[in-house]
Amino acid sequence: MMDGRDAQLLKNDPDRRVWGQGPQPEFRVTVTLTLSDAERLWHAARARLLAAPGGNEEMVEETIGPMEAPQLADCVALLCAPSLVPGCSVDDYWVDAMPGLPSRDMIAA
């Protein structure tokens, strides 16, 4: 469970990197994923949304699209969103689809 101090660290505060003795070190973590099962990814994202407070089928469709036309980058973003790392704050987070990947139709086939 996150306490108030931990929640405060998640806020986007540009001055949070300068404490007492100057700039604090920053780290970048990169993960490259290869999609092998779009339906499985969508179902996992759906389950995460439905487990959230107020989660419902309308929220699922608005957030990750229907199973027949999933928003794959949104599914990945939902499932890979960083959780709190003690002593750290999240500065930025994004998901990019890499060029040259197969289309949704090719993946579904």
Secondary structure, DSSP 4 states (H G I P E B T S, - for coil): ---HHHHHHTS--GGGGEETTEEPP----------S-HHHHHHHHHHHHHHSTT--HHHHHHHH--TTS--HHHHHHHHHPPPP-TT---------PPTTPPPHHHHH-
